[in-house]
Each structure stands twice: as C-alpha cells, then as structure tokens.
Amino acid sequence: MDTFAAEIADFVTCLETGRRTLNTEDEGIAVLGIILAAYESSRTGSAAEVLSV
C-alpha cells in the first residue's frame, strides 16, 4: 500500500465530507518536535530536548 497516497486520499475525503482528520495539528506539531530532537541528537551525539509548543 502506498501510505502517502492513502494519507492524501483520506485528507481529500475530510475536505469533501467535513470529517475530522485522523491526527490533529497539535499531534502533528508534537511529532515534529520529536523528529527535530532526533535530528539534533544525531548531529551532536547527545540527547536533545524535545521542543513543545
């Protein structure tokens, strides 16, 4: 399964029907903070703080 295509198709369905997306923007921001901390940890070789909004 092409997960990216499925994600886009689900988003289009949300736009067409008004259904809430599977993940909220707050959850997306939290995941981004984890990803950025992982990149920083990889760059520095030490644990990085996970940023939150």
PDB file of N, CA, C and O in Angstrom:
ATOM      1  N   MET A   1       0.841  -1.179   0.000  1.00  0.00           N
ATOM      2  CA  MET A   1       0.000   0.000   0.000  1.00  0.00           C
ATOM      3  C   MET A   1       0.887   1.243   0.000  1.00  0.00           C
ATOM      4  O   MET A   1       1.871   1.319   0.735  1.00  0.00           O
ATOM      5  N   ASP A   2       0.528   2.192  -0.819  1.00  0.00           N
ATOM      6  CA  ASP A   2       1.225   3.483  -0.849  1.00  0.00           C
ATOM      7  C   ASP A   2       0.622   4.349   0.250  1.00  0.00           C
ATOM      8  O   ASP A   2      -0.446   4.934   0.071  1.00  0.00           O
ATOM      9  N   THR A   3       1.314   4.432   1.398  1.00  0.00           N
ATOM     10  CA  THR A   3       0.752   5.140   2.554  1.00  0.00           C
ATOM     11  C   THR A   3       0.597   6.631   2.300  1.00  0.00           C
ATOM     12  O   THR A   3      -0.333   7.253   2.814  1.00  0.00           O
ATOM     13  N   PHE A   4       1.505   7.219   1.505  1.00  0.00           N
ATOM     14  CA  PHE A   4       1.387   8.644   1.207  1.00  0.00           C
ATOM     15  C   PHE A   4       0.121   8.910   0.396  1.00  0.00           C
ATOM     16  O   PHE A   4      -0.613   9.852   0.690  1.00  0.00           O
ATOM     17  N   ALA A   5      -0.137   8.101  -0.608  1.00  0.00           N
ATOM     18  CA  ALA A   5      -1.349   8.261  -1.426  1.00  0.00           C
ATOM     19  C   ALA A   5      -2.599   8.063  -0.579  1.00  0.00           C
ATOM     20  O   ALA A   5      -3.584   8.781  -0.750  1.00  0.00           O
ATOM     21  N   ALA A   6      -2.567   7.090   0.338  1.00  0.00           N
ATOM     22  CA  ALA A   6      -3.707   6.851   1.220  1.00  0.00           C
ATOM     23  C   ALA A   6      -3.943   8.037   2.142  1.00  0.00           C
ATOM     24  O   ALA A   6      -5.088   8.402   2.407  1.00  0.00           O
ATOM     25  N   GLU A   7      -2.869   8.635   2.628  1.00  0.00           N
ATOM     26  CA  GLU A   7      -2.982   9.805   3.503  1.00  0.00           C
ATOM     27  C   GLU A   7      -3.616  10.981   2.757  1.00  0.00           C
ATOM     28  O   GLU A   7      -4.499  11.661   3.280  1.00  0.00           O
ATOM     29  N   ILE A   8      -3.154  11.207   1.535  1.00  0.00           N
ATOM     30  CA  ILE A   8      -3.704  12.303   0.724  1.00  0.00           C
ATOM     31  C   ILE A   8      -5.172  12.039   0.405  1.00  0.00           C
ATOM     32  O   ILE A   8      -5.997  12.950   0.480  1.00  0.00           O
ATOM     33  N   ALA A   9      -5.503  10.794   0.050  1.00  0.00           N
ATOM     34  CA  ALA A   9      -6.896  10.441  -0.260  1.00  0.00           C
ATOM     35  C   ALA A   9      -7.788  10.664   0.963  1.00  0.00           C
ATOM     36  O   ALA A   9      -8.902  11.172   0.835  1.00  0.00           O
ATOM     37  N   ASP A  10      -7.302  10.288   2.141  1.00  0.00           N
ATOM     38  CA  ASP A  10      -8.083  10.498   3.362  1.00  0.00           C
ATOM     39  C   ASP A  10      -8.273  11.982   3.628  1.00  0.00           C
ATOM     40  O   ASP A  10      -9.353  12.406   4.041  1.00  0.00           O
ATOM     41  N   PHE A  11      -7.227  12.778   3.395  1.00  0.00           N
ATOM     42  CA  PHE A  11      -7.336  14.227   3.596  1.00  0.00           C
ATOM     43  C   PHE A  11      -8.371  14.829   2.648  1.00  0.00           C
ATOM     44  O   PHE A  11      -9.165  15.679   3.054  1.00  0.00           O
ATOM     45  N   VAL A  12      -8.366  14.397   1.402  1.00  0.00           N
ATOM     46  CA  VAL A  12      -9.357  14.887   0.433  1.00  0.00           C
ATOM     47  C   VAL A  12     -10.763  14.513   0.891  1.00  0.00           C
ATOM     48  O   VAL A  12     -11.684  15.324   0.791  1.00  0.00           O
ATOM     49  N   THR A  13     -10.932  13.297   1.390  1.00  0.00           N
ATOM     50  CA  THR A  13     -12.240  12.873   1.903  1.00  0.00           C
ATOM     51  C   THR A  13     -12.673  13.769   3.060  1.00  0.00           C
ATOM     52  O   THR A  13     -13.845  14.134   3.157  1.00  0.00           O
ATOM     53  N   CYS A  14     -11.742  14.120   3.931  1.00  0.00           N
ATOM     54  CA  CYS A  14     -12.061  15.023   5.046  1.00  0.00           C
ATOM     55  C   CYS A  14     -12.537  16.373   4.528  1.00  0.00           C
ATOM     56  O   CYS A  14     -13.505  16.935   5.040  1.00  0.00           O
ATOM     57  N   LEU A  15     -11.855  16.891   3.512  1.00  0.00           N
ATOM     58  CA  LEU A  15     -12.257  18.171   2.940  1.00  0.00           C
ATOM     59  C   LEU A  15     -13.649  18.094   2.314  1.00  0.00           C
ATOM     60  O   LEU A  15     -14.448  19.023   2.437  1.00  0.00           O
ATOM     61  N   GLU A  16     -13.927  16.984   1.647  1.00  0.00           N
ATOM     62  CA  GLU A  16     -15.212  16.825   0.957  1.00  0.00           C
ATOM     63  C   GLU A  16     -16.369  16.589   1.918  1.00  0.00           C
ATOM     64  O   GLU A  16     -17.487  17.039   1.664  1.00  0.00           O
ATOM     65  N   THR A  17     -16.112  15.888   3.020  1.00  0.00           N
ATOM     66  CA  THR A  17     -17.199  15.496   3.920  1.00  0.00           C
ATOM     67  C   THR A  17     -17.257  16.289   5.223  1.00  0.00           C
ATOM     68  O   THR A  17     -18.263  16.251   5.931  1.00  0.00           O
ATOM     69  N   GLY A  18     -16.184  17.004   5.536  1.00  0.00           N
ATOM     70  CA  GLY A  18     -16.144  17.732   6.800  1.00  0.00           C
ATOM     71  C   GLY A  18     -15.717  16.874   7.979  1.00  0.00           C
ATOM     72  O   GLY A  18     -15.731  17.335   9.121  1.00  0.00           O
ATOM     73  N   ARG A  19     -15.334  15.614   7.710  1.00  0.00           N
ATOM     74  CA  ARG A  19     -14.874  14.730   8.774  1.00  0.00           C
ATOM     75  C   ARG A  19     -13.525  15.218   9.283  1.00  0.00           C
ATOM     76  O   ARG A  19     -12.716  15.740   8.516  1.00  0.00           O
ATOM     77  N   ARG A  20     -13.286  15.045  10.579  1.00  0.00           N
ATOM     78  CA  ARG A  20     -12.022  15.428  11.191  1.00  0.00           C
ATOM     79  C   ARG A  20     -10.916  14.505  10.690  1.00  0.00           C
ATOM     80  O   ARG A  20     -11.144  13.314  10.479  1.00  0.00           O
ATOM     81  N   THR A  21      -9.726  15.053  10.500  1.00  0.00           N
ATOM     82  CA  THR A  21      -8.587  14.244  10.079  1.00  0.00           C
ATOM     83  C   THR A  21      -8.207  13.249  11.173  1.00  0.00           C
ATOM     84  O   THR A  21      -8.587  13.418  12.332  1.00  0.00           O
ATOM     85  N   LEU A  22      -7.464  12.224  10.805  1.00  0.00           N
ATOM     86  CA  LEU A  22      -7.065  11.202  11.778  1.00  0.00           C
ATOM     87  C   LEU A  22      -6.195  11.792  12.877  1.00  0.00           C
ATOM     88  O   LEU A  22      -6.288  11.372  14.031  1.00  0.00           O
ATOM     89  N   ASN A  23      -5.350  12.759  12.535  1.00  0.00           N
ATOM     90  CA  ASN A  23      -4.477  13.404  13.509  1.00  0.00           C
ATOM     91  C   ASN A  23      -4.734  14.904  13.491  1.00  0.00           C
ATOM     92  O   ASN A  23      -5.007  15.491  12.444  1.00  0.00           O
ATOM     93  N   THR A  24      -4.644  15.506  14.658  1.00  0.00           N
ATOM     94  CA  THR A  24      -4.860  16.945  14.766  1.00  0.00           C
ATOM     95  C   THR A  24      -3.556  17.687  14.505  1.00  0.00           C
ATOM     96  O   THR A  24      -2.481  17.089  14.469  1.00  0.00           O
ATOM     97  N   GLU A  25      -3.670  18.979  14.327  1.00  0.00           N
ATOM     98  CA  GLU A  25      -2.456  19.788  14.135  1.00  0.00           C
ATOM     99  C   GLU A  25      -1.577  19.755  15.383  1.00  0.00           C
ATOM    100  O   GLU A  25      -0.353  19.820  15.269  1.00  0.00           O
ATOM    101  N   ASP A  26      -2.169  19.656  16.559  1.00  0.00           N
ATOM    102  CA  ASP A  26      -1.373  19.575  17.795  1.00  0.00           C
ATOM    103  C   ASP A  26      -0.538  18.298  17.821  1.00  0.00           C
ATOM    104  O   ASP A  26       0.622  18.314  18.231  1.00  0.00           O
ATOM    105  N   GLU A  27      -1.135  17.194  17.380  1.00  0.00           N
ATOM    106  CA  GLU A  27      -0.387  15.938  17.321  1.00  0.00           C
ATOM    107  C   GLU A  27       0.737  16.029  16.288  1.00  0.00           C
ATOM    108  O   GLU A  27       1.833  15.515  16.514  1.00  0.00           O
ATOM    109  N   GLY A  28       0.469  16.673  15.169  1.00  0.00           N
ATOM    110  CA  GLY A  28       1.490  16.853  14.139  1.00  0.00           C
ATOM    111  C   GLY A  28       2.658  17.681  14.639  1.00  0.00           C
ATOM    112  O   GLY A  28       3.814  17.371  14.352  1.00  0.00           O
ATOM    113  N   ILE A  29       2.356  18.738  15.389  1.00  0.00           N
ATOM    114  CA  ILE A  29       3.412  19.591  15.945  1.00  0.00           C
ATOM    115  C   ILE A  29       4.236  18.804  16.965  1.00  0.00           C
ATOM    116  O   ILE A  29       5.459  18.943  17.009  1.00  0.00           O
ATOM    117  N   ALA A  30       3.577  17.979  17.787  1.00  0.00           N
ATOM    118  CA  ALA A  30       4.292  17.177  18.780  1.00  0.00           C
ATOM    119  C   ALA A  30       5.240  16.193  18.096  1.00  0.00           C
ATOM    120  O   ALA A  30       6.380  16.025  18.528  1.00  0.00           O
ATOM    121  N   VAL A  31       4.775  15.552  17.040  1.00  0.00           N
ATOM    122  CA  VAL A  31       5.626  14.607  16.296  1.00  0.00           C
ATOM    123  C   VAL A  31       6.800  15.344  15.662  1.00  0.00           C
ATOM    124  O   VAL A  31       7.922  14.838  15.667  1.00  0.00           O
ATOM    125  N   LEU A  32       6.555  16.524  15.122  1.00  0.00           N
ATOM    126  CA  LEU A  32       7.638  17.308  14.527  1.00  0.00           C
ATOM    127  C   LEU A  32       8.697  17.637  15.571  1.00  0.00           C
ATOM    128  O   LEU A  32       9.889  17.594  15.267  1.00  0.00           O
ATOM    129  N   GLY A  33       8.287  17.965  16.797  1.00  0.00           N
ATOM    130  CA  GLY A  33       9.248  18.232  17.870  1.00  0.00           C
ATOM    131  C   GLY A  33      10.127  17.031  18.149  1.00  0.00           C
ATOM    132  O   GLY A  33      11.325  17.180  18.389  1.00  0.00           O
ATOM    133  N   ILE A  34       9.546  15.840  18.121  1.00  0.00           N
ATOM    134  CA  ILE A  34      10.306  14.606  18.346  1.00  0.00           C
ATOM    135  C   ILE A  34      11.289  14.381  17.198  1.00  0.00           C
ATOM    136  O   ILE A  34      12.446  14.028  17.429  1.00  0.00           O
ATOM    137  N   ILE A  35      10.832  14.583  15.970  1.00  0.00           N
ATOM    138  CA  ILE A  35      11.702  14.397  14.801  1.00  0.00           C
ATOM    139  C   ILE A  35      12.870  15.370  14.839  1.00  0.00           C
ATOM    140  O   ILE A  35      14.010  14.979  14.587  1.00  0.00           O
ATOM    141  N   LEU A  36      12.601  16.632  15.149  1.00  0.00           N
ATOM    142  CA  LEU A  36      13.671  17.625  15.209  1.00  0.00           C
ATOM    143  C   LEU A  36      14.674  17.297  16.316  1.00  0.00           C
ATOM    144  O   LEU A  36      15.878  17.487  16.140  1.00  0.00           O
ATOM    145  N   ALA A  37      14.184  16.807  17.449  1.00  0.00           N
ATOM    146  CA  ALA A  37      15.089  16.417  18.539  1.00  0.00           C
ATOM    147  C   ALA A  37      15.948  15.229  18.111  1.00  0.00           C
ATOM    148  O   ALA A  37      17.125  15.158  18.464  1.00  0.00           O
ATOM    149  N   ALA A  38      15.376  14.308  17.362  1.00  0.00           N
ATOM    150  CA  ALA A  38      16.151  13.161  16.875  1.00  0.00           C
ATOM    151  C   ALA A  38      17.250  13.625  15.924  1.00  0.00           C
ATOM    152  O   ALA A  38      18.379  13.142  16.002  1.00  0.00           O
ATOM    153  N   TYR A  39      16.931  14.550  15.032  1.00  0.00           N
ATOM    154  CA  TYR A  39      17.950  15.097  14.129  1.00  0.00           C
ATOM    155  C   TYR A  39      19.061  15.789  14.917  1.00  0.00           C
ATOM    156  O   TYR A  39      20.242  15.616  14.618  1.00  0.00           O
ATOM    157  N   GLU A  40      18.678  16.569  15.919  1.00  0.00           N
ATOM    158  CA  GLU A  40      19.665  17.284  16.725  1.00  0.00           C
ATOM    159  C   GLU A  40      20.543  16.305  17.501  1.00  0.00           C
ATOM    160  O   GLU A  40      21.755  16.497  17.604  1.00  0.00           O
ATOM    161  N   SER A  41      19.933  15.265  18.040  1.00  0.00           N
ATOM    162  CA  SER A  41      20.697  14.243  18.758  1.00  0.00           C
ATOM    163  C   SER A  41      21.693  13.564  17.828  1.00  0.00           C
ATOM    164  O   SER A  41      22.835  13.304  18.207  1.00  0.00           O
ATOM    165  N   SER A  42      21.254  13.282  16.617  1.00  0.00           N
ATOM    166  CA  SER A  42      22.133  12.651  15.639  1.00  0.00           C
ATOM    167  C   SER A  42      23.300  13.571  15.289  1.00  0.00           C
ATOM    168  O   SER A  42      24.435  13.120  15.131  1.00  0.00           O
ATOM    169  N   ARG A  43      23.010  14.849  15.171  1.00  0.00           N
ATOM    170  CA  ARG A  43      24.034  15.826  14.807  1.00  0.00           C
ATOM    171  C   ARG A  43      25.068  16.005  15.911  1.00  0.00           C
ATOM    172  O   ARG A  43      26.266  16.081  15.635  1.00  0.00           O
ATOM    173  N   THR A  44      24.608  16.073  17.167  1.00  0.00           N
ATOM    174  CA  THR A  44      25.502  16.383  18.284  1.00  0.00           C
ATOM    175  C   THR A  44      26.035  15.142  18.992  1.00  0.00           C
ATOM    176  O   THR A  44      27.056  15.217  19.675  1.00  0.00           O
ATOM    177  N   GLY A  45      25.365  14.010  18.842  1.00  0.00           N
ATOM    178  CA  GLY A  45      25.780  12.796  19.542  1.00  0.00           C
ATOM    179  C   GLY A  45      25.327  12.733  20.983  1.00  0.00           C
ATOM    180  O   GLY A  45      25.779  11.871  21.737  1.00  0.00           O
ATOM    181  N   SER A  46      24.431  13.641  21.383  1.00  0.00           N
ATOM    182  CA  SER A  46      23.902  13.613  22.738  1.00  0.00           C
ATOM    183  C   SER A  46      22.395  13.842  22.694  1.00  0.00           C
ATOM    184  O   SER A  46      21.843  14.275  21.683  1.00  0.00           O
ATOM    185  N   ALA A  47      21.750  13.541  23.811  1.00  0.00           N
ATOM    186  CA  ALA A  47      20.297  13.671  23.883  1.00  0.00           C
ATOM    187  C   ALA A  47      19.899  15.147  23.721  1.00  0.00           C
ATOM    188  O   ALA A  47      20.525  16.043  24.288  1.00  0.00           O
ATOM    189  N   ALA A  48      18.857  15.367  22.942  1.00  0.00           N
ATOM    190  CA  ALA A  48      18.360  16.726  22.741  1.00  0.00           C
ATOM    191  C   ALA A  48      16.979  16.859  23.362  1.00  0.00           C
ATOM    192  O   ALA A  48      16.202  15.905  23.407  1.00  0.00           O
ATOM    193  N   GLU A  49      16.699  18.038  23.830  1.00  0.00           N
ATOM    194  CA  GLU A  49      15.381  18.314  24.420  1.00  0.00           C
ATOM    195  C   GLU A  49      14.324  18.312  23.313  1.00  0.00           C
ATOM    196  O   GLU A  49      14.539  18.855  22.229  1.00  0.00           O
ATOM    197  N   VAL A  50      13.177  17.690  23.611  1.00  0.00           N
ATOM    198  CA  VAL A  50      12.065  17.711  22.672  1.00  0.00           C
ATOM    199  C   VAL A  50      11.299  19.006  22.874  1.00  0.00           C
ATOM    200  O   VAL A  50      10.783  19.277  23.958  1.00  0.00           O
ATOM    201  N   LEU A  51      11.233  19.791  21.827  1.00  0.00           N
ATOM    202  CA  LEU A  51      10.557  21.081  21.905  1.00  0.00           C
ATOM    203  C   LEU A  51       9.049  20.894  21.855  1.00  0.00           C
ATOM    204  O   LEU A  51       8.551  20.007  21.162  1.00  0.00           O
ATOM    205  N   SER A  52       8.336  21.715  22.574  1.00  0.00           N
ATOM    206  CA  SER A  52       6.868  21.679  22.536  1.00  0.00           C
ATOM    207  C   SER A  52       6.359  23.101  22.354  1.00  0.00           C
ATOM    208  O   SER A  52       7.061  24.073  22.633  1.00  0.00           O
ATOM    209  N   VAL A  53       5.151  23.197  21.892  1.00  0.00           N
ATOM    210  CA  VAL A  53       4.544  24.500  21.655  1.00  0.00           C
ATOM    211  C   VAL A  53       3.537  24.802  22.725  1.00  0.00           C
ATOM    212  O   VAL A  53       2.912  25.862  22.702  1.00  0.00           O
TER     213      VAL A  53
END
